[in-house]
């Protein structure tokens, strides 16, 4: 099966006319007059975790990495696969062997060619336990040959099922049939890293003075928790088609301060504080935006030995979930089109039909009544109240939701919940070490298929922070990798999750932000929101 996207032709046209467009200050395709200053400035709520492709673990950091590095495949504005370093790929009938053909003009920012060997090194690095990648589990769900042995340390990384047949041909061997495998290569953890720089500079290799990257931009400045700057990489194979010259990110922890700075003209893209979307949409109809995203907001129970014994009782978990009035969160607090969640997987997921899980079919009054009944059966009530610490990462929006949930639990169940907020990196460490009772979680799909959500709650998942373990879920998700249609498996897993309630799904996200009307090219129709600064441009006001 050969893959060669029609949209590739558009890239050739763009590249052919880009140089002339810069001179004429018009967009080569649309003819729009371009702004003289092609600097895009946007905000981050928290400092990103890393710009190392094999270490980064958050959404904002992944967006940064997509600018600095380029993987085998990219996505277009609709989320379709388009060439990256690879011009295309072939796969066998069983879809367990993929062969990627790499372009011969891909270069690192230091002038070295990007080769298939760079991908071999990086994927081995991802799976190697010595790297301690928080995303190493992604290599496992990619079903790479011998990945289990490599991750356990029982086999050498060079036994992983990836081989450079030559400088421009990469063969990947899988232990399962994965028809969506190529889509997984748009994930940051699969991007190449320069072995010679990593070996020379160690953990400092991503600092601006050391970093070598192969994407459309290079990192030129980074002041942690303050600002980072990326500028055009003149060695990038398609640099002539890039219009934005510089991208600046500013870390602004306060949503209201963020909005103030946006309205003052300091940002091209900024935050919509919780509950302010409708007002901002009315006042700034061309700038306030909301659209479906492939993400779920949830709370996870600590089911590990360090968690409260109460959470081992499914009745307690169900009661706490039932008592959360999701409509209050979506319609009163957020007010930006978010969707109440009763399943972990969003309905926006390609090929996924949201199953009618039982508790999602109840009215809120019915859920509240059932929650009281379940909590009483578990032995908790006014004379024996359950005490909970609800942890979230610092954000005014997360705080508002946590306060609302705290009140719902108190009024409906008599639960005494205390709130604890932590800075992003500390929060990730605390949650990842199971040092919590109930913690906020947010998951955005790494690729557009239901397994990107449901694999999260399998026993070996690196982001199963609550340590939920269910043999049937593990078996169903493992079997799903070999099925041409895994709908029945996914439905069953969602039913198990609705019964076992290891997490409390609260809502499915929308993309909500402020964007200046002269910024063009944002991929609103890509539910994964894999955006690339090289696709954006600013027009003259």
PADRENFI-210271 format. One line per field, with one value per residue (C-alpha): y, x, z. Coordinates in nm, 3 decimals. Example, Ala and Ser with C-alpha at 12.3 -4.5 7.8 and 13.67 -1.06 7.14 Angstrom:
REM PADRENFI-210271
c2 <- (-0.450/-0.106)
c1 <- (1.230/1.367)
c3 <- (0.780/0.714)
REM end
This chain:
REM PADRENFI-210271
c2 <- (0.000/0.322/0.655/0.983/1.259/1.495/1.782/1.735/1.930/2.231/2.224/2.230/2.527/2.708/2.644/2.756/3.091/3.171/3.363/3.589/3.634/3.768/4.026/4.123/4.100/3.891/3.537/3.303/3.119/3.361/3.685/3.856/4.143/4.025/4.227/4.364/4.212/3.835/3.774/3.560/3.599/3.376/3.278/2.961/2.900/2.696/2.642/2.348/2.029/2.004/2.059/1.718/1.505/1.197/1.379/1.630/1.523/1.815/1.969/2.310/2.152/1.927/2.231/2.379/2.056/2.041/2.371/2.271/1.915/1.734/1.371/1.127/1.261/1.588/1.690/1.943/2.190/1.916/1.661/1.457/1.301/1.486/1.434/1.542/1.412/1.114/1.176/0.873/0.513/0.164/-0.113/-0.483/-0.641/-0.734/-0.374/-0.485/-0.371/-0.006/0.131/0.507/0.688/0.991/1.304/1.367/1.741/1.726/1.893/1.953/2.315/2.254/2.143/1.766/1.559/1.401/1.026/0.711/0.642/0.949/0.797/0.461/0.633/0.837/0.551/0.333/0.624/0.652/0.284/0.261/0.263/0.456/0.758/0.751/0.896/0.968/0.874/0.544/0.365/0.524/0.300/0.003/0.099/0.151/-0.229/-0.206/-0.544/-0.647/-0.322/-0.507/-0.660/-0.329/-0.136/-0.396/-0.385/-0.751/-0.673/-0.425/-0.118/-0.222/-0.517/-0.280/-0.333/-0.034/-0.049/0.198/0.004/0.295/0.667/0.738/0.418/0.330/-0.005/-0.048/-0.393/-0.436/-0.722/-0.631/-0.504/-0.129/0.039/0.377/0.338/0.613/0.861/0.782/0.920/1.274/1.248/1.442/1.140/0.985/1.288/1.257/1.382/1.451/1.175/1.364/1.664/1.455/1.263/1.581/1.805/1.553/1.699/2.047/1.960/2.147/2.479/2.749/2.753/2.376/2.264/2.131/2.070/1.976/2.162/2.492/2.685/2.689/2.779/3.112/3.213/3.041/3.196/2.926/3.030/3.357/3.344/3.138/3.239/3.032/3.173/3.042/2.761/2.851/2.490/2.357/2.185/2.397/2.722/2.919/2.835/2.957/3.305/3.365/3.472/3.450/3.286/3.411/3.234/3.412/3.220/3.397/3.202/3.420/3.391/3.741/3.899/3.704/3.852/4.202/4.172/4.032/4.322/4.561/4.424/4.232/3.895/3.771/3.476/3.465/3.294/3.316/3.305/3.058/3.188/3.487/3.339/3.458/3.816/3.814/3.661/3.943/4.212/4.058/3.835/3.802/3.708/3.488/3.133/2.794/2.460/2.085/1.932/1.577/1.612/1.500/1.674/1.427/1.343/1.029/0.823/0.698/0.323/0.234/0.102/0.461/0.568/0.577/0.245/0.412/0.440/0.064/0.051/0.093/0.231/0.529/0.599/0.575/0.797/1.070/1.058/1.058/1.358/1.576/1.787/1.822/2.068/2.319/2.291/2.327/2.573/2.783/2.785/2.734/2.849/2.788/2.486/2.216/1.881/1.690/1.370/1.032/0.834/0.880/0.895/1.208/1.181/1.384/1.082/0.940/0.624/0.626/0.596/0.715/0.422/0.500/0.412/0.375/0.661/0.899/0.826/0.933/1.280/1.461/1.416/1.040/1.038/1.231/0.991/0.691/0.853/0.896/0.536/0.406/0.615/0.496/0.135/0.195/0.313/0.687/0.959/1.251/1.044/0.910/1.164/1.085/1.324/1.389/1.605/1.720/1.820/2.033/2.228/2.605/2.771/2.991/2.770/2.447/2.616/2.720/2.367/2.215/2.452/2.358/1.985/2.034/2.195/1.927/1.650/1.834/1.909/1.573/1.333/1.518/1.465/1.697/1.784/2.009/2.165/2.157/2.328/2.281/2.433/2.227/2.035/1.969/1.858/1.610/1.466/1.439/1.275/1.046/0.921/0.847/1.100/1.215/1.124/1.253/1.454/1.654/1.507/1.623/1.408/1.512/1.240/1.159/1.042/1.033/0.687/0.570/0.368/0.691/0.746/0.392/0.269/0.531/0.318/-0.011/-0.155/-0.080/0.275/0.531/0.787/0.560/0.769/0.622/0.270/0.127/-0.233/-0.447/-0.769/-0.751/-0.394/-0.497/-0.795/-0.598/-0.320/-0.566/-0.751/-0.422/-0.374/-0.679/-0.599/-0.418/-0.287/-0.256/-0.077/-0.359/-0.368/0.006/0.002/-0.273/-0.092/0.225/0.017/-0.128/0.219/0.348/0.063/0.057/0.439/0.463/0.818/1.077/1.211/1.570/1.728/1.708/2.015/2.283/2.493/2.829/3.124/3.477/3.517/3.844/3.867/3.935/3.595/3.344/2.972/2.835/2.469/2.495/2.173/1.963/1.821/1.709/2.070/1.970/2.316/2.429/2.789/2.744/2.729/3.058/3.409/3.764/3.988/4.363/4.528)
c1 <- (0.000/0.168/0.115/0.163/-0.074/-0.234/-0.160/0.212/0.163/0.048/0.380/0.571/0.368/0.420/0.793/0.819/0.655/0.760/1.077/0.889/0.610/0.848/0.979/0.627/0.501/0.203/0.104/0.200/-0.134/-0.396/-0.249/-0.303/-0.072/0.170/0.262/0.614/0.677/0.631/0.669/0.406/0.380/0.163/0.130/0.171/0.007/0.307/0.667/0.687/0.846/1.121/1.212/1.379/1.151/1.203/1.148/0.868/0.536/0.295/0.080/0.249/0.594/0.492/0.385/0.728/0.898/0.697/0.858/1.212/1.204/1.032/0.926/0.854/0.504/0.322/-0.043/-0.226/-0.489/-0.755/-0.544/-0.459/-0.115/0.133/0.506/0.760/1.116/0.959/0.813/0.588/0.571/0.466/0.325/0.262/-0.085/-0.062/0.026/0.298/0.596/0.626/0.895/0.948/1.136/1.322/1.381/1.742/1.734/1.646/1.919/2.004/2.056/2.433/2.435/2.446/2.200/1.902/1.916/1.728/1.999/1.887/1.540/1.686/1.890/1.596/1.346/1.597/1.658/1.283/1.255/1.587/1.523/1.849/1.680/1.401/1.159/0.817/0.678/0.864/0.529/0.439/0.702/0.517/0.175/0.341/0.395/0.758/0.923/1.101/1.003/0.906/1.249/1.421/1.204/1.255/1.631/1.643/1.734/1.968/1.809/1.968/1.725/1.427/1.226/1.360/1.635/1.802/1.818/2.022/2.047/1.705/1.508/1.368/1.205/0.981/0.868/0.568/0.431/0.073/-0.122/-0.159/-0.334/-0.296/0.075/0.192/-0.033/0.155/0.476/0.337/0.388/0.682/0.836/0.912/1.102/1.474/1.742/2.107/2.313/2.643/2.502/2.330/2.651/2.862/2.636/2.438/2.135/2.237/2.198/1.865/2.004/2.006/2.386/2.401/2.082/2.079/1.737/1.584/1.252/1.145/1.277/1.572/1.575/1.756/1.653/1.509/1.459/1.276/0.935/0.959/1.011/1.143/1.216/1.243/1.359/1.361/1.604/1.766/1.879/1.521/1.443/1.128/1.248/1.151/0.785/0.797/0.660/0.679/1.032/1.011/0.786/0.791/0.628/0.569/0.485/0.190/0.048/-0.259/-0.540/-0.673/-0.329/-0.288/-0.608/-0.509/-0.177/-0.348/-0.592/-0.299/-0.145/0.145/0.021/-0.106/-0.269/-0.392/-0.611/-0.986/-1.040/-1.302/-1.654/-1.559/-1.591/-1.946/-1.862/-1.538/-1.709/-1.961/-1.697/-1.433/-1.623/-1.325/-1.081/-1.254/-1.277/-1.409/-1.402/-1.398/-1.071/-0.953/-0.907/-1.070/-1.065/-1.091/-1.004/-0.809/-0.822/-0.504/-0.566/-0.209/-0.112/-0.036/-0.395/-0.677/-0.844/-1.178/-1.089/-1.054/-1.433/-1.595/-1.909/-1.710/-1.560/-1.898/-2.064/-1.801/-1.834/-2.214/-2.224/-2.030/-2.281/-2.097/-2.350/-2.249/-1.888/-1.963/-2.253/-2.187/-1.810/-1.656/-1.934/-1.739/-1.903/-1.731/-1.913/-2.015/-1.810/-1.942/-1.687/-1.312/-1.292/-1.438/-1.701/-1.471/-1.240/-1.228/-1.439/-1.551/-1.917/-1.984/-2.154/-2.463/-2.308/-2.573/-2.483/-2.466/-2.832/-2.951/-3.068/-2.848/-3.112/-3.103/-2.724/-2.724/-2.976/-2.772/-2.452/-2.602/-2.716/-2.374/-2.186/-2.413/-2.362/-1.987/-2.022/-1.976/-2.217/-2.260/-2.134/-1.838/-1.752/-1.498/-1.201/-1.036/-0.752/-0.825/-0.506/-0.477/-0.205/-0.208/-0.470/-0.767/-0.983/-0.877/-0.937/-1.292/-1.379/-1.221/-1.416/-1.740/-1.669/-1.572/-1.912/-2.102/-1.940/-2.013/-2.378/-2.466/-2.245/-2.115/-1.761/-1.496/-1.260/-0.958/-0.798/-0.426/-0.266/0.089/0.309/0.303/0.630/0.587/0.230/0.342/0.604/0.361/0.090/0.338/0.471/0.116/0.144/-0.218/-0.579/-0.766/-0.586/-0.683/-0.593/-0.618/-0.545/-0.523/-0.498/-0.152/-0.320/-0.680/-0.797/-0.973/-0.675/-0.485/-0.729/-0.810/-0.450/-0.390/-0.583/-0.411/-0.181/0.153/0.067/0.323/0.048/-0.183/-0.101/-0.383/-0.245/-0.580/-0.538/-0.804/-0.712/-1.008/-0.923/-0.562/-0.672/-0.927/-0.683/-0.411/-0.655/-0.774/-0.432/-0.490/-0.847/-0.951/-1.253/-1.203/-1.532/-1.674/-1.355/-1.358/-1.725/-1.667/-1.368/-1.575/-1.846/-1.588/-1.453/-1.806/-1.857/-1.515/-1.476/-1.096/-1.129/-1.407/-1.450/-1.572/-1.580/-1.439/-1.243/-1.297/-1.013/-1.078/-0.845/-0.806/-0.631/-0.564/-0.760/-0.447/-0.299/-0.392/-0.347/-0.466/-0.581/-0.926/-1.044/-0.762/-0.916/-0.573/-0.454/-0.115/-0.023/0.299/0.424/0.554/0.190/0.094/0.139/0.036/-0.140/-0.121/-0.389)
c3 <- (0.000/-0.116/0.053/-0.132/-0.022/-0.274/-0.038/-0.108/-0.429/-0.227/-0.040/-0.366/-0.489/-0.161/-0.169/-0.532/-0.475/-0.118/-0.200/-0.440/-0.184/0.078/-0.166/-0.271/0.091/-0.019/0.069/-0.217/-0.216/-0.080/-0.211/0.125/0.212/0.478/0.788/0.797/1.140/1.133/1.508/1.681/2.060/2.277/2.640/2.844/3.180/3.297/3.194/2.952/3.085/2.823/2.458/2.439/2.214/2.427/2.758/2.692/2.844/2.820/2.547/2.547/2.537/2.248/2.045/2.109/2.004/1.679/1.582/1.676/1.542/1.260/1.265/0.988/0.922/0.990/0.992/0.778/0.897/0.894/1.081/0.771/0.739/0.518/0.465/0.721/0.703/0.524/0.180/0.225/0.338/0.237/0.452/0.403/0.392/0.760/0.849/1.085/0.876/0.770/0.543/0.534/0.260/0.390/0.185/0.086/0.160/0.531/0.736/1.099/1.199/1.212/0.848/0.904/0.700/0.875/0.814/0.903/1.161/1.359/1.399/1.500/1.771/1.896/1.913/2.093/2.328/2.394/2.492/2.679/3.058/3.100/2.939/3.200/2.947/3.099/2.758/2.712/2.734/2.400/2.238/2.387/2.252/1.914/1.936/1.827/1.797/2.119/2.296/2.615/2.655/2.588/2.835/3.106/3.057/2.959/2.598/2.438/2.273/1.943/1.930/1.893/1.574/1.382/1.121/0.888/0.561/0.427/0.499/0.354/0.418/0.759/0.835/1.140/1.253/1.483/1.689/1.596/1.300/1.347/1.053/1.225/1.300/1.064/1.246/1.567/1.414/1.441/1.818/1.962/2.136/1.795/1.661/1.591/1.828/1.733/1.893/1.866/2.057/2.326/2.387/2.399/2.609/2.815/2.990/2.874/2.507/2.479/2.600/2.329/2.313/2.252/2.080/1.725/1.572/1.237/1.243/1.095/1.398/1.634/2.004/2.049/2.401/2.706/3.048/3.250/3.385/3.194/2.816/2.527/2.169/1.855/1.523/1.168/1.095/0.764/0.721/0.730/0.399/0.344/0.499/0.187/0.257/0.618/0.678/1.056/1.145/1.522/1.783/2.142/2.437/2.767/3.086/3.253/3.547/3.603/3.347/3.415/3.386/3.063/2.921/3.029/2.850/2.541/2.527/2.576/2.257/2.418/2.290/1.954/2.128/2.486/2.742/2.793/3.170/3.290/3.250/3.033/2.686/2.614/2.712/2.514/2.212/2.216/2.261/2.031/1.785/1.550/1.825/2.086/1.956/2.067/1.883/1.969/2.089/2.138/2.514/2.839/3.181/3.470/3.829/3.910/4.229/4.391/4.385/4.473/4.820/4.923/4.855/5.108/5.171/5.095/4.725/4.698/4.746/4.406/4.573/4.705/4.363/4.195/4.454/4.416/4.038/4.036/4.270/4.026/3.835/3.508/3.370/3.639/3.525/3.153/3.163/3.474/3.516/3.172/2.936/2.616/2.455/2.662/2.660/2.973/2.996/3.104/2.905/2.901/2.521/2.357/2.086/1.857/1.829/1.476/1.438/1.802/1.895/2.249/2.428/2.639/2.976/3.245/3.480/3.186/3.109/3.455/3.551/3.801/4.070/4.004/4.018/4.345/4.501/4.390/4.517/4.866/4.865/4.758/5.012/5.293/5.185/5.202/5.561/5.519/5.631/5.870/6.163/5.961/5.690/5.421/5.415/5.079/4.953/4.598/4.417/4.105/3.927/3.976/3.757/3.830/3.608/3.782/4.116/4.024/3.915/4.226/4.454/4.276/4.309/4.674/4.736/4.542/4.746/5.071/4.997/4.844/5.040/5.345/5.217/5.359/5.076/5.117/4.811/4.732/4.436/4.312/4.042/3.720/3.742/4.114/4.049/3.781/4.015/4.307/4.096/3.923/4.259/4.389/4.668/4.646/4.723/4.418/4.150/3.848/3.510/3.153/2.852/2.488/2.225/2.094/1.772/1.657/1.763/2.079/2.202/2.272/2.561/2.672/2.673/2.942/3.191/3.121/3.386/3.212/3.104/3.215/3.277/3.473/3.780/3.985/3.921/3.817/3.705/3.540/3.361/3.124/3.021/2.958/2.750/2.549/2.467/2.371/2.146/1.993/1.833/1.614/1.508/1.191/1.384/1.760/1.830/2.045/2.254/2.309/2.404/2.655/2.808/2.851/3.021/3.260/3.337/3.403/3.649/3.814/3.803/3.840/3.708/3.712/3.358/3.392/3.047/2.697/2.595/2.341/2.208/2.377/2.333/2.205/1.870/1.691/1.368/1.163/1.255/0.987/0.930/1.264/1.216/1.376/1.207/1.350/1.669/1.790/1.761/1.631/1.509/1.348/1.353/0.997/0.881/1.049/0.916/0.999/0.751/0.738/0.952)
REM end
